[in-house]
Amino acid sequence: MNVLVLNCGSSSVKFQLLGMDTEKVLAKGIVERIGAGQARLKYQTAGGKLEKEPPDVNDHAEAIQVILDQLTDAEAGVLGSVREIDAVGHRVVHGGEQLTESMFIDDRVYKVLEECVPLAPLHNPANIKGIEAATKVLPGVPQVGVFDTAFHQTMPRTAFLYAVPAWLYEKYRLRRYGFHGTSHRFVSHRCAELFDRPAEELKIITCHLGNGASIAAVKGGKSVDTSMGFTPLEGLVMGSRCGDIDPAIPVFLMKNEGFSPGRVDNLLNRRSGIKGLSGDKYIDMRDVEEQYFKGDPLCREIMEIYAYRIRKYIGAYAAAMNGVDAVVFTAGVGENSPIVRTLVCEPLSYLGLMLDERLNTDTFKPGSGREGRISREDSTVSAWVIPTNEELVIARDTKDIVTASVVG
């Protein structure tokens, strides 16, 4: 079975084509600048990489057609025909409380996704466009939705309810949802495999650290708490998002600076985090690290703030689960930043976590793509680096759902 995985943004479509008999990535890439003129296709197979500027990519349907044309290209393609695509799996950010597992996309699912647009206004509209476009360009091909929020639907009410008037939850479903669920699910289950113990026996804290960042407490293979909340703004310090702040700050800015709700939203989502702390100088952690090692005091402070917030959540989740067996680092920063892992782990000796600096720094270098343990043998809490693979999770779920429907 060949599964095409799509991750649609407002002006881009990321894709992977996987052959599920071997779970091999046959091709992957992205179409960028949709509707903005001068669109660009980046495409990679085992045979190499290419970039081109396809004409007239005005919407997501045209972008997906560009992808299909490339996949079936006589020279660089990997398929003889689009009929070799057996199913499409879509990454969808917000499934609300109703879409608690991956499923076929039908009229009911469409309705729920539209209802969730106010909860994820930056993501769900693009995800919906992608689904509509794929349905149009690949008529009759099964379409499956895999939802970022679904993994966190196992959180107990004590973890997901906010201490606000109950009618706000009843009317608006105002609660903690959590995001990056597909990533947290993959690396926590993979950690259990590497541990050679059933996930049901383990307490794992997963740290998805990228431009967007979140932490999850995974107990017995299920999410019991996570740092992102009603939106992806809550929690850790991120590239341009503030993470946890006093909720009175937006009100203060509206009263004293005359900020509109839109301006507050822009400030906290796009002008804060590393970008805000650095005075708009940096947003990429790699740039901050470079200056950190040169002794720049501003970047040293940013790194300390960044790591401190992560440590606080690890401590909180160890308390929430009454212990922890493993801490996992994943995503762009988590997989590729030994210094961030050092700053996070070294002060956690009270938990019994002892970092092996040789493994952390020499074996798991930036770009190594390796997975494995970075803690010492005598560490009672182990630390791991596990590259995330959200596309594989989406493809697996899509295959399982389609296969079950045929068997059923």
C-alpha positions as CSV (number, residue, x, y, z in Angstrom):
1,M,0.0,0.0,0.0
2,N,1.2,3.5,-0.9
3,V,0.1,6.3,1.4
4,L,0.5,10.0,0.6
5,V,0.9,12.1,3.8
6,L,-0.1,15.7,3.5
7,N,0.6,18.5,6.0
8,C,-1.0,21.7,4.7
9,G,-0.2,25.2,5.9
10,S,-1.8,28.4,4.8
11,S,0.7,28.8,1.9
12,S,2.5,25.5,1.7
13,V,1.9,21.7,1.4
14,K,4.5,19.3,2.9
15,F,4.3,15.8,1.7
16,Q,5.7,12.3,2.0
17,L,4.9,9.2,0.0
18,L,5.5,6.0,1.9
19,G,5.4,2.4,0.7
20,M,3.8,0.8,3.7
21,D,4.9,-2.8,3.0
22,T,8.4,-1.7,4.1
23,E,7.5,1.7,5.6
24,K,10.0,3.2,3.3
25,V,9.8,6.9,2.3
26,L,9.7,6.9,-1.5
27,A,9.6,10.6,-1.9
28,K,9.1,13.8,0.2
29,G,9.2,17.5,-0.2
30,I,7.2,20.7,0.0
31,V,5.4,23.2,-2.3
32,E,5.8,26.7,-0.9
33,R,4.5,30.2,-1.6
34,I,1.0,29.0,-2.7
35,G,-1.0,31.9,-4.1
36,A,1.9,34.4,-3.7
37,G,3.5,34.0,-7.1
38,Q,6.8,32.3,-7.7
39,A,5.9,29.1,-6.0
40,R,8.7,26.6,-5.3
41,L,8.7,22.8,-5.2
42,K,11.4,21.0,-3.2
43,Y,11.5,17.3,-3.9
44,Q,13.7,14.4,-2.7
45,T,13.9,10.7,-3.4
46,A,16.6,8.1,-3.0
47,G,17.9,9.3,-6.3
48,G,18.6,12.8,-5.2
49,K,17.0,16.3,-4.7
50,L,15.6,18.9,-7.0
51,E,14.0,22.3,-6.8
52,K,11.8,24.0,-9.4
53,E,9.4,26.9,-9.7
54,P,6.1,25.5,-11.1
55,P,3.9,28.1,-12.7
56,D,0.4,29.1,-11.6
57,V,0.1,27.5,-8.2
58,N,-2.8,29.6,-7.0
59,D,-4.4,27.2,-4.4
60,H,-3.9,24.0,-2.5
61,A,-5.5,21.9,-5.3
62,E,-3.0,23.2,-7.8
63,A,-0.2,22.5,-5.3
64,I,-1.3,18.9,-4.8
65,Q,-1.5,18.5,-8.6
66,V,2.1,19.7,-8.8
67,I,3.1,17.1,-6.3
68,L,1.3,14.3,-8.2
69,D,2.8,15.4,-11.5
70,Q,6.3,15.2,-9.8
71,L,5.6,11.8,-8.2
72,T,4.7,10.5,-11.7
73,D,7.3,12.3,-13.6
74,A,9.0,10.2,-16.3
75,E,12.5,11.1,-15.0
76,A,12.4,11.8,-11.3
77,G,9.0,10.3,-10.3
78,V,8.5,7.2,-8.2
79,L,5.1,6.2,-9.4
80,G,3.8,5.0,-12.8
81,S,0.4,6.5,-12.2
82,V,-1.5,8.4,-9.5
83,R,-3.7,5.2,-9.3
84,E,-0.8,3.7,-7.3
85,I,-1.7,6.0,-4.4
86,D,-4.0,3.9,-2.2
87,A,-4.8,6.5,0.5
88,V,-4.1,10.0,1.7
89,G,-3.4,10.7,5.4
90,H,-3.8,14.3,6.6
91,R,-2.2,16.0,9.5
92,V,-4.9,18.0,11.2
93,V,-4.1,20.3,14.2
94,H,-7.3,20.5,16.1
95,G,-10.0,17.8,16.4
96,G,-11.7,19.2,19.5
97,E,-13.3,16.8,22.0
98,Q,-15.2,14.8,19.3
99,L,-12.3,13.6,17.1
100,T,-10.4,11.5,19.7
101,E,-8.7,9.1,17.2
102,S,-7.7,8.9,13.6
103,M,-10.6,8.3,11.2
104,F,-12.0,8.5,7.7
105,I,-12.9,12.1,6.7
106,D,-16.6,12.3,6.1
107,D,-19.3,15.0,6.3
108,R,-19.4,14.7,10.1
109,V,-15.6,15.1,10.4
110,Y,-15.7,18.2,8.1
111,K,-18.4,19.7,10.3
112,V,-16.3,19.2,13.5
113,L,-13.2,20.6,11.8
114,E,-15.1,23.7,10.8
115,E,-16.4,24.1,14.4
116,C,-12.8,23.9,15.6
117,V,-11.6,26.8,13.4
118,P,-12.0,29.4,16.3
119,L,-9.8,27.1,18.4
120,A,-7.0,26.9,15.8
121,P,-7.5,29.8,13.4
122,L,-4.0,29.6,12.0
123,H,-4.0,25.9,11.3
124,N,-7.5,24.3,10.8
125,P,-8.5,26.4,7.8
126,A,-5.4,25.3,5.9
127,N,-5.9,21.7,7.0
128,I,-9.5,21.9,5.7
129,K,-8.3,23.4,2.4
130,G,-5.8,20.5,2.0
131,I,-8.5,17.9,2.6
132,E,-10.8,19.5,0.1
133,A,-8.0,19.8,-2.5
134,A,-6.9,16.2,-2.1
135,T,-10.5,15.0,-2.4
136,K,-10.8,17.0,-5.6
137,V,-7.6,16.0,-7.2
138,L,-7.7,12.3,-6.1
139,P,-11.5,11.4,-6.3
140,G,-12.3,8.1,-4.8
141,V,-9.1,7.8,-2.9
142,P,-9.7,7.2,0.9
143,Q,-8.9,10.3,3.0
144,V,-7.9,9.9,6.6
145,G,-7.5,12.6,9.3
146,V,-4.9,12.2,12.1
147,F,-5.4,14.9,14.8
148,D,-2.6,16.5,16.9
149,T,-5.1,16.9,19.8
150,A,-6.3,13.2,19.8
151,F,-3.4,11.8,21.8
152,H,-4.1,14.2,24.7
153,Q,-7.8,13.3,24.9
154,T,-6.8,10.8,27.6
155,M,-6.0,13.6,30.0
156,P,-8.2,13.5,33.2
157,R,-10.5,16.4,33.9
158,T,-8.3,17.4,36.7
159,A,-5.6,18.1,34.1
160,F,-7.6,19.6,31.3
161,L,-10.1,21.9,33.1
162,Y,-9.2,25.5,33.8
163,A,-10.4,27.1,37.0
164,V,-12.7,29.5,35.2
165,P,-16.6,29.7,35.4
166,A,-18.0,26.4,34.3
167,W,-20.2,28.0,31.6
168,L,-17.1,28.9,29.6
169,Y,-16.3,25.2,29.2
170,E,-19.9,24.3,28.5
171,K,-20.4,27.0,25.9
172,Y,-17.0,27.2,24.3
173,R,-15.3,24.0,25.4
174,L,-12.6,26.3,26.9
175,R,-10.1,23.8,28.3
176,R,-6.6,22.4,27.8
177,Y,-6.3,20.4,24.5
178,G,-2.6,20.1,23.9
179,F,-0.8,19.7,20.6
180,H,2.1,17.9,19.0
181,G,0.2,14.8,20.0
182,T,1.4,12.7,17.1
183,S,5.0,13.4,18.0
184,H,4.5,12.7,21.7
185,R,2.8,9.5,20.9
186,F,5.5,8.3,18.5
187,V,8.5,9.0,20.7
188,S,6.9,7.8,23.9
189,H,6.0,4.4,22.3
190,R,9.5,4.2,20.6
191,C,11.1,4.9,24.0
192,A,9.2,1.9,25.5
193,E,10.5,-0.2,22.6
194,L,14.1,0.9,23.2
195,F,13.6,0.3,27.0
196,D,12.4,-3.2,26.1
197,R,9.4,-2.8,28.5
198,P,5.7,-2.5,27.8
199,A,4.5,1.2,27.6
200,E,1.8,0.3,30.1
201,E,4.6,-0.1,32.8
202,L,6.4,3.2,32.1
203,K,6.2,6.9,33.1
204,I,7.7,9.0,30.4
205,I,8.2,12.7,29.9
206,T,8.5,13.7,26.3
207,C,10.0,17.0,25.3
208,H,9.1,18.2,21.8
209,L,11.5,21.1,21.4
210,G,11.4,23.0,18.1
211,N,10.3,26.5,17.1
212,G,7.0,25.4,18.7
213,A,7.6,23.4,21.8
214,S,5.7,21.3,24.3
215,I,6.1,18.7,27.0
216,A,3.8,15.7,27.8
217,A,3.5,13.4,30.7
218,V,2.8,9.9,29.4
219,K,1.8,7.3,31.9
220,G,1.1,3.8,30.9
221,G,1.3,4.8,27.2
222,K,-1.4,7.6,27.6
223,S,-1.1,11.3,27.8
224,V,-2.1,12.5,31.3
225,D,-0.9,16.1,31.0
226,T,0.8,18.5,28.5
227,S,2.1,22.0,28.5
228,M,0.2,23.5,25.6
229,G,-3.4,24.4,26.4
230,F,-6.5,25.9,24.8
231,T,-4.1,27.1,22.1
232,P,-0.4,26.3,21.2
233,L,0.6,29.5,23.1
234,E,0.7,28.1,26.6
235,G,3.7,26.3,28.2
236,L,7.4,26.6,27.2
237,V,9.4,29.5,25.8
238,M,9.3,29.1,22.0
239,G,10.7,30.7,18.9
240,S,8.2,33.6,18.9
241,R,5.6,32.5,21.4
242,C,5.8,33.5,25.0
243,G,4.6,30.4,26.7
244,D,3.3,30.8,30.3
245,I,2.6,34.3,31.4
246,D,0.4,36.0,34.0
247,P,-3.1,36.1,32.2
248,A,-3.5,39.6,33.5
249,I,-0.8,40.9,31.2
250,P,-3.0,41.2,28.1
251,V,-5.6,43.1,30.1
252,F,-2.8,45.4,31.4
253,L,-1.6,46.1,27.8
254,M,-5.1,46.8,26.6
255,K,-5.6,49.3,29.4
256,N,-2.2,51.0,29.5
257,E,-1.0,50.7,25.9
258,G,-4.4,50.7,24.1
259,F,-3.6,47.3,22.5
260,S,-6.4,45.7,20.5
261,P,-7.0,42.0,20.9
262,G,-5.4,41.4,17.6
263,R,-2.3,43.3,18.6
264,V,-2.0,41.4,21.8
265,D,-2.4,38.2,19.9
266,N,0.4,39.2,17.5
267,L,2.7,40.3,20.4
268,L,2.4,37.0,22.3
269,N,2.4,34.6,19.3
270,R,4.8,36.3,16.9
271,R,6.9,38.8,18.8
272,S,7.7,37.0,22.0
273,G,9.7,33.9,23.1
274,I,13.3,33.9,21.9
275,K,12.5,36.6,19.4
276,G,11.1,38.9,22.1
277,L,13.8,38.2,24.7
278,S,16.5,38.9,22.1
279,G,15.0,42.2,21.0
280,D,14.1,40.8,17.6
281,K,17.7,39.7,16.9
282,Y,17.1,35.9,17.0
283,I,14.3,33.4,16.5
284,D,16.3,30.3,15.7
285,M,17.9,28.5,18.6
286,R,21.0,27.7,16.5
287,D,21.8,31.4,16.3
288,V,21.3,31.8,20.0
289,E,23.6,28.8,20.7
290,E,26.3,30.2,18.4
291,Q,26.4,33.4,20.4
292,Y,26.1,31.5,23.7
293,F,29.4,29.8,23.1
294,K,31.0,33.1,22.2
295,G,30.0,34.3,25.7
296,D,27.2,36.7,24.7
297,P,25.5,37.6,28.0
298,L,22.1,38.1,26.4
299,C,22.1,34.7,24.7
300,R,23.4,33.0,27.9
301,E,20.3,34.4,29.7
302,I,18.0,33.3,26.9
303,M,19.4,29.8,27.1
304,E,19.0,29.7,30.9
305,I,15.4,30.9,30.7
306,Y,14.6,28.4,28.0
307,A,16.1,25.4,29.9
308,Y,14.7,26.6,33.3
309,R,11.1,26.4,31.9
310,I,11.7,22.9,30.6
311,R,13.1,21.7,33.9
312,K,10.1,23.2,35.8
313,Y,7.7,21.1,33.7
314,I,9.8,18.0,34.0
315,G,9.7,18.4,37.8
316,A,5.9,19.1,37.8
317,Y,5.2,16.1,35.6
318,A,7.4,13.8,37.7
319,A,5.3,14.9,40.7
320,A,2.0,14.5,38.7
321,M,2.9,10.9,37.8
322,N,4.5,10.0,41.2
323,G,7.8,9.3,39.5
324,V,9.4,9.1,36.1
325,D,11.3,6.4,34.3
326,A,12.5,8.3,31.2
327,V,12.9,11.8,29.7
328,V,12.9,12.0,25.9
329,F,14.2,14.8,23.7
330,T,12.9,15.2,20.2
331,A,12.2,17.7,17.3
332,G,14.6,20.2,15.9
333,V,16.2,21.5,19.2
334,G,15.7,18.4,21.2
335,E,17.4,16.2,18.7
336,N,20.2,18.6,17.7
337,S,21.2,20.6,20.7
338,P,23.6,18.9,23.2
339,I,23.9,22.2,25.2
340,V,20.1,22.5,25.7
341,R,20.0,18.9,26.8
342,T,22.9,19.5,29.2
343,L,21.3,22.7,30.7
344,V,18.0,20.8,31.2
345,C,19.4,17.5,32.6
346,E,22.4,18.5,34.8
347,P,20.2,20.1,37.6
348,L,17.9,17.0,37.6
349,S,20.3,14.8,39.6
350,Y,17.7,15.0,42.5
351,L,15.5,12.8,40.3
352,G,18.3,10.3,39.7
353,L,19.0,11.5,36.2
354,M,22.7,11.4,35.4
355,L,23.7,12.7,32.0
356,D,26.6,11.0,30.1
357,E,28.2,14.0,28.5
358,R,30.3,11.9,26.1
359,L,27.2,10.3,24.7
360,N,25.3,13.6,24.7
361,T,27.9,15.7,23.1
362,D,30.0,13.3,20.9
363,T,27.6,10.6,19.9
364,F,24.4,12.6,19.5
365,K,25.9,15.5,17.5
366,P,23.7,18.0,15.6
367,G,22.4,16.3,12.5
368,S,23.4,12.8,13.5
369,G,19.8,11.5,13.3
370,R,20.6,8.9,15.9
371,E,18.3,7.5,18.5
372,G,19.4,6.2,21.9
373,R,20.2,6.8,25.5
374,I,22.3,9.7,26.7
375,S,22.2,9.0,30.4
376,R,24.7,7.1,32.5
377,E,24.3,3.4,33.2
378,D,23.8,4.2,36.9
379,S,21.1,6.8,36.2
380,T,17.8,5.7,37.8
381,V,15.9,8.0,35.4
382,S,17.1,7.5,31.8
383,A,17.4,10.3,29.2
384,W,16.9,9.6,25.5
385,V,17.2,11.3,22.1
386,I,14.6,10.0,19.7
387,P,14.0,11.6,16.3
388,T,10.3,12.1,15.8
389,N,8.4,10.7,12.8
390,E,4.9,12.2,12.7
391,E,4.6,11.3,9.0
392,L,5.1,7.6,9.8
393,V,2.4,7.7,12.5
394,I,0.0,9.3,10.1
395,A,0.8,6.7,7.4
396,R,0.5,3.8,9.8
397,D,-2.9,5.0,11.1
398,T,-4.1,5.6,7.5
399,K,-3.0,2.1,6.5
400,D,-4.7,0.5,9.5
401,I,-8.0,2.3,9.0
402,V,-8.2,1.6,5.3
403,T,-7.2,-2.0,5.7
404,A,-9.7,-2.5,8.5
405,S,-12.5,-1.1,6.4
406,V,-11.7,-3.5,3.6
407,V,-11.5,-6.5,5.9
408,G,-14.7,-5.4,7.7
